[in-house]
């Protein structure tokens, strides 16, 4: 009887073990089911991926004269080499705007030579507390004036800024007010013009008939991309409505829509003309909402240190879907400022792709004094030196997506 009882208990244990393992297999199968196409695609590329590689990123809340700034930083200052400082567009934060671009393999090859600093506009970071009713959001000028506190806090000597849309405007204003802190700028979708009363009235009417995410999407993407309702557009719509606090977003959007003209003019066109003194790469998408503004900004900058890059899709699509093209352009931009030692193939006989040849020629023309490996700041090259070295310089190019 005892032997029979033991046998029954053993069989029951084996049966329970099989049921448990079956349940575990069923649970594991459910967890591994892929995300539906068109849903959370960008979240998969950003938050999920970053959770495995984000150990080196440190979050900080920096006190500034106009409130706290949330900043995420990787690395530490390397000699006299500048930091790469980013500023995102309206409706986004540093993750939604720049994750795919900075996680791209070739971009990481560049950034390992620089400290990288992502700045979130006040209240726009994921999980931000909602501002109280009556809170006065900083103006665009004040947002720019917050950045020296970040530079000072981390001991940066100067920065290379990468900004998109509203972030590009903030960085351009920062460079105008504090030119000695900015060594170079990549400005995507920058609109240097303030809104007139007709634009203001149209924005007010749109606010009555459209949701906040849809208003932001019309700022981020071309009408063609919106009509096609691509997976990227669907992903952005979902995340704009869920990741960023809507009350805080509305305050940021209102302040951006109320911006004044960026007071710049090409040197020599008006007395005491103000312009950006550092090398600038302007980027805009074909038929993008900001296309006219970027073209006008290009006309107001010094042509000897400005590169105009037009991509065949919106800048946000390029950042998310074609990061390799923007990375290659950024490499040549850095090469023009003398940082060619930051990747191994530059100057090693590798021929750039055909789409980048013109940009390589225009940026390489200014490379007469490369910085040393320890980060010595390069000497700026004059236009006459560039012309003698390379002949006629073309600072405009197009890249298809």
VMD Tcl script that draws the C-alpha trace (Angstrom):
set ca {
  {0.00 0.00 0.00}
  {2.81 2.40 0.86}
  {4.55 1.68 -2.45}
  {1.29 2.36 -4.31}
  {0.82 5.61 -2.37}
  {4.38 6.76 -3.18}
  {3.84 5.95 -6.84}
  {0.61 7.99 -6.90}
  {2.34 10.96 -5.27}
  {5.21 10.78 -7.76}
  {2.80 10.68 -10.68}
  {0.88 13.63 -9.26}
  {4.14 15.56 -8.88}
  {5.14 14.86 -12.48}
  {1.68 15.91 -13.69}
  {1.86 19.16 -11.69}
  {5.35 19.87 -13.06}
  {4.16 19.36 -16.65}
  {1.16 21.66 -16.06}
  {3.46 24.30 -14.57}
  {5.94 24.11 -17.44}
  {3.10 24.27 -19.95}
  {1.81 27.38 -18.23}
  {5.26 28.94 -18.31}
  {5.64 28.17 -22.01}
  {2.23 29.72 -22.68}
  {3.15 32.82 -20.67}
  {6.48 33.18 -22.41}
  {4.81 32.90 -25.83}
  {2.40 35.66 -24.90}
  {5.19 37.99 -23.74}
  {7.24 37.47 -26.90}
  {4.39 38.35 -29.26}
  {5.66 41.22 -31.46}
  {4.10 44.66 -31.29}
  {1.37 45.37 -33.82}
  {2.61 47.27 -36.86}
  {1.87 50.95 -36.53}
  {1.58 50.80 -32.76}
  {4.39 51.88 -30.46}
  {6.98 51.40 -33.21}
  {9.02 54.36 -32.07}
  {8.63 53.32 -28.44}
  {10.12 49.96 -29.36}
  {13.06 51.72 -31.00}
  {13.63 54.16 -28.17}
  {12.51 53.34 -24.64}
  {12.84 49.54 -24.89}
  {16.21 49.75 -26.65}
  {17.52 52.46 -24.34}
  {16.72 50.36 -21.29}
  {19.55 48.04 -22.33}
  {22.14 50.68 -23.25}
  {21.21 53.61 -21.04}
  {23.49 52.80 -18.10}
  {25.97 55.53 -19.05}
  {23.32 58.26 -19.24}
  {22.88 60.38 -16.10}
  {19.87 62.56 -15.38}
  {20.19 65.99 -13.78}
  {17.87 68.82 -12.79}
  {19.79 72.07 -13.28}
  {18.86 75.29 -11.50}
  {18.64 78.25 -13.89}
  {17.44 81.86 -13.56}
  {14.10 80.79 -15.10}
  {13.46 77.46 -13.37}
  {14.70 73.88 -13.47}
  {15.96 72.19 -16.62}
  {15.94 68.42 -17.00}
  {19.20 67.33 -18.63}
  {20.48 63.88 -19.58}
  {24.22 63.55 -20.12}
  {26.68 60.87 -21.16}
  {30.43 61.08 -20.71}
  {32.56 63.88 -19.32}
  {34.32 66.85 -20.94}
  {37.32 65.74 -23.02}
  {40.02 68.40 -23.02}
  {39.02 71.43 -25.04}
  {36.63 69.44 -27.20}
  {33.08 70.84 -27.18}
  {30.02 69.04 -25.88}
  {27.24 68.03 -28.26}
  {24.11 69.68 -26.87}
  {20.65 68.89 -28.26}
  {17.30 70.64 -28.00}
  {14.10 68.97 -29.21}
  {11.02 70.23 -31.03}
  {7.54 71.08 -29.74}
  {5.51 68.02 -28.74}
  {8.58 65.89 -28.10}
  {11.41 65.45 -25.62}
  {15.00 64.33 -26.08}
  {14.04 60.65 -26.27}
  {11.25 60.98 -28.81}
  {13.24 63.42 -30.92}
  {16.79 62.05 -30.90}
  {16.86 58.42 -29.68}
  {17.03 56.69 -33.05}
  {19.60 59.16 -34.38}
  {21.96 58.89 -31.41}
  {21.54 55.11 -31.13}
  {22.59 54.67 -34.75}
  {25.87 52.75 -34.87}
  {27.87 55.32 -36.89}
  {26.59 58.16 -34.72}
  {27.78 56.34 -31.61}
  {31.18 56.06 -33.27}
  {31.22 59.88 -33.32}
  {29.72 60.55 -29.90}
  {32.18 58.37 -28.04}
  {34.66 61.20 -28.66}
  {32.35 63.87 -27.21}
  {30.31 64.40 -24.10}
  {26.63 64.42 -25.14}
  {24.07 66.58 -23.36}
  {20.33 66.31 -24.10}
  {18.22 69.20 -22.81}
  {14.47 68.85 -22.27}
  {12.43 72.04 -22.43}
  {10.76 72.77 -19.05}
  {8.05 70.25 -18.27}
  {8.43 68.25 -21.50}
  {10.40 65.23 -20.20}
  {8.63 61.91 -19.70}
  {6.94 61.78 -16.30}
  {7.17 65.55 -15.73}
  {4.83 67.03 -13.12}
  {2.13 69.29 -14.48}
  {2.75 72.99 -13.98}
  {0.19 74.75 -11.76}
  {-2.56 76.90 -13.22}
  {-1.25 80.40 -13.91}
  {2.36 79.26 -14.36}
  {4.25 81.62 -16.66}
  {6.20 79.51 -19.12}
  {9.64 80.93 -20.05}
  {9.78 82.92 -23.28}
  {11.96 81.73 -26.16}
  {14.61 84.26 -25.14}
  {14.48 82.99 -21.56}
  {14.74 79.36 -22.71}
  {17.95 80.34 -24.50}
  {19.18 82.20 -21.42}
  {18.77 79.01 -19.34}
  {21.46 77.18 -21.31}
  {24.54 78.97 -19.90}
  {23.62 77.46 -16.52}
  {23.90 74.00 -18.10}
  {27.25 74.86 -19.71}
  {28.58 76.21 -16.42}
  {27.21 73.33 -14.34}
  {29.11 70.71 -16.34}
  {32.18 72.81 -17.06}
  {31.79 72.86 -20.84}
  {33.95 75.43 -22.64}
  {31.64 75.53 -25.65}
  {29.09 73.35 -27.41}
  {28.03 72.09 -30.81}
  {24.26 72.40 -30.83}
  {21.78 70.15 -32.61}
  {18.25 71.53 -32.54}
  {14.97 70.77 -34.30}
  {12.12 73.21 -34.87}
  {11.52 75.07 -31.63}
  {14.80 73.66 -30.31}
  {16.64 75.02 -33.35}
  {15.19 78.47 -32.65}
  {16.29 78.27 -28.99}
  {19.84 77.24 -29.95}
  {20.10 79.97 -32.60}
  {18.99 82.56 -30.05}
  {21.50 81.11 -27.57}
  {24.30 81.47 -30.15}
  {23.30 85.08 -30.85}
  {23.32 86.03 -27.15}
  {26.33 83.90 -26.12}
  {28.43 83.45 -29.29}
  {31.58 82.48 -27.39}
  {29.84 79.39 -25.99}
  {28.84 77.95 -29.38}
  {31.31 76.40 -31.82}
  {28.83 75.02 -34.35}
  {25.11 74.52 -34.95}
  {23.00 71.95 -36.77}
  {19.58 73.57 -37.14}
  {16.73 71.43 -38.49}
  {13.42 72.99 -39.53}
  {14.30 76.37 -38.07}
  {11.78 79.14 -38.74}
  {13.35 82.53 -37.94}
  {10.07 84.41 -38.37}
  {7.51 85.24 -35.72}
  {3.85 84.70 -36.48}
  {1.83 87.57 -37.94}
  {-1.72 88.25 -36.82}
  {-3.16 86.14 -39.65}
  {-1.02 83.17 -38.59}
  {-1.98 83.82 -34.97}
  {-5.70 83.81 -35.84}
  {-5.31 80.64 -37.90}
  {-3.54 78.93 -35.00}
  {-6.35 79.95 -32.63}
  {-8.98 78.59 -35.03}
  {-7.04 75.37 -35.47}
  {-6.95 74.98 -31.70}
  {-10.74 75.00 -31.64}
  {-11.14 72.36 -34.34}
  {-8.13 70.06 -33.89}
  {-6.65 68.03 -31.06}
  {-3.31 69.08 -29.59}
  {-1.45 66.05 -31.04}
  {-2.82 66.81 -34.52}
  {-1.73 70.46 -34.25}
  {1.77 69.33 -33.29}
  {1.87 66.76 -36.12}
  {1.07 69.47 -38.67}
  {4.16 71.28 -37.36}
  {6.39 68.18 -37.51}
  {5.45 66.54 -40.82}
  {4.61 67.51 -44.40}
  {1.01 67.32 -45.61}
  {1.93 64.39 -47.83}
  {3.27 62.42 -44.87}
  {0.19 63.26 -42.81}
  {-2.17 62.21 -45.63}
  {-0.32 58.92 -46.05}
  {-0.64 58.43 -42.28}
  {2.58 56.47 -42.14}
  {3.49 54.20 -39.24}
  {5.87 56.89 -38.01}
  {3.10 59.50 -37.98}
  {0.80 57.09 -36.12}
  {3.54 56.40 -33.59}
  {4.22 60.09 -33.03}
  {0.50 60.80 -32.63}
  {0.20 58.13 -29.94}
  {3.30 59.23 -28.05}
  {2.64 62.97 -28.23}
  {-0.71 62.28 -26.58}
  {0.61 59.93 -23.91}
  {4.29 60.59 -23.12}
  {4.33 64.40 -22.89}
  {2.13 66.17 -20.32}
  {-0.56 67.88 -22.41}
  {-0.93 70.95 -20.20}
  {2.83 71.58 -20.20}
  {2.97 70.94 -23.95}
  {0.29 73.54 -24.60}
  {2.31 76.13 -22.68}
  {5.45 75.37 -24.70}
  {3.51 75.46 -27.98}
  {1.87 78.79 -27.08}
  {5.26 80.32 -26.30}
  {6.79 79.03 -29.54}
  {3.86 80.36 -31.57}
  {4.31 83.72 -29.86}
  {8.01 83.98 -30.73}
  {9.49 87.10 -32.26}
  {11.55 87.27 -35.43}
  {15.07 85.96 -35.01}
  {16.99 89.20 -35.47}
  {19.62 88.12 -38.01}
  {20.84 89.57 -41.29}
  {23.59 88.64 -43.69}
  {26.75 90.66 -42.95}
  {26.98 93.76 -45.12}
  {23.27 93.92 -45.95}
  {22.27 96.28 -43.14}
  {24.29 98.42 -40.72}
  {25.43 96.53 -37.61}
  {23.93 93.31 -38.93}
  {23.77 90.43 -36.42}
  {24.21 86.88 -37.61}
  {25.44 83.51 -36.39}
  {29.23 83.59 -36.23}
  {29.81 79.85 -35.97}
  {29.60 77.22 -38.74}
  {25.97 76.27 -39.36}
  {24.34 73.34 -41.14}
  {20.69 73.99 -41.99}
  {18.50 70.93 -42.59}
  {14.95 70.91 -43.94}
  {12.61 68.34 -45.45}
  {11.07 68.60 -48.88}
  {7.67 70.35 -48.65}
  {8.09 70.57 -44.87}
  {6.04 73.24 -43.05}
  {9.28 75.05 -42.18}
  {10.77 74.91 -45.68}
  {10.25 78.60 -46.51}
  {11.55 79.65 -43.11}
  {14.72 77.59 -43.46}
  {15.36 78.99 -46.95}
  {14.95 82.52 -45.59}
  {17.26 81.73 -42.67}
  {19.86 80.52 -45.16}
  {19.63 83.84 -47.00}
  {20.40 85.71 -43.77}
  {23.50 83.74 -42.75}
  {27.11 84.13 -43.79}
  {27.45 81.93 -46.91}
  {31.11 81.18 -46.18}
  {30.28 79.09 -43.11}
  {26.75 77.84 -43.87}
  {25.72 74.53 -45.42}
  {22.15 73.95 -46.62}
  {20.99 70.32 -46.61}
  {17.60 69.37 -48.05}
  {16.25 65.88 -47.44}
  {13.46 64.23 -49.40}
  {11.25 63.77 -46.33}
  {10.59 65.64 -43.10}
  {13.54 66.11 -40.76}
  {11.76 63.97 -38.16}
  {11.32 61.16 -40.68}
  {15.01 61.44 -41.53}
  {15.99 61.35 -37.85}
  {13.86 58.26 -37.22}
  {14.00 56.34 -40.51}
  {17.19 57.51 -42.25}
  {19.66 58.33 -39.45}
  {22.57 57.16 -41.59}
  {22.18 60.02 -44.08}
  {22.11 62.67 -41.37}
  {24.99 60.98 -39.56}
  {27.13 61.12 -42.69}
  {26.29 64.79 -43.16}
  {27.16 65.45 -39.52}
  {30.51 63.71 -39.99}
  {31.44 66.07 -42.79}
  {30.21 69.02 -40.77}
  {32.53 68.03 -37.91}
  {35.32 67.40 -40.39}
  {34.95 70.97 -41.60}
  {35.52 72.18 -38.04}
  {38.67 70.07 -37.68}
  {37.44 66.99 -35.84}
  {38.40 64.43 -38.47}
  {40.18 62.21 -35.93}
  {36.83 61.27 -34.40}
  {36.26 58.44 -36.90}
  {38.71 56.11 -38.50}
  {37.78 56.21 -42.17}
  {38.03 59.95 -42.85}
  {41.22 60.67 -44.74}
  {41.92 56.96 -45.12}
  {41.10 56.84 -48.81}
  {37.43 55.89 -48.44}
  {35.27 57.60 -51.05}
  {32.00 59.06 -49.68}
  {28.70 58.09 -51.24}
  {27.63 59.98 -54.35}
  {24.84 61.77 -52.49}
  {27.35 63.23 -50.06}
  {30.16 64.18 -52.44}
  {29.18 67.83 -52.71}
  {28.80 68.21 -48.96}
  {32.15 66.53 -48.42}
  {33.77 68.94 -50.86}
  {32.23 72.02 -49.26}
  {33.05 71.03 -45.68}
  {36.50 69.59 -46.44}
  {37.47 72.91 -47.98}
  {37.60 74.46 -44.54}
  {39.71 71.68 -43.05}
  {43.15 73.28 -43.04}
  {43.94 72.76 -39.38}
  {42.56 69.62 -37.82}
  {42.40 69.44 -34.05}
  {44.78 67.15 -32.24}
  {43.60 63.98 -30.55}
  {43.63 65.65 -27.14}
  {40.97 68.11 -28.32}
  {42.82 71.31 -29.13}
  {40.33 73.73 -30.64}
  {40.93 74.09 -34.41}
  {41.67 77.39 -36.12}
  {38.82 78.65 -38.23}
  {39.59 78.86 -41.91}
  {38.77 81.89 -44.00}
  {36.73 81.70 -47.17}
  {39.68 82.80 -49.29}
  {41.77 79.93 -47.91}
  {39.01 77.49 -48.74}
  {38.60 78.84 -52.25}
  {42.32 78.58 -52.95}
  {42.34 75.01 -51.69}
  {39.23 73.66 -53.39}
  {38.01 76.14 -55.98}
  {34.34 77.15 -56.13}
  {32.51 75.90 -53.04}
  {28.98 74.56 -53.13}
  {27.23 74.73 -49.75}
  {23.87 73.40 -50.94}
  {22.87 69.78 -51.47}
  {19.89 67.47 -51.53}
  {19.57 63.97 -50.10}
  {16.68 61.64 -50.84}
  {15.07 59.61 -48.07}
}
mol new
graphics top color blue
foreach p $ca { graphics top sphere $p radius 0.5 }
foreach p [lrange $ca 0 end-1] q [lrange $ca 1 end] { graphics top cylinder $p $q radius 0.2 }
display resetview
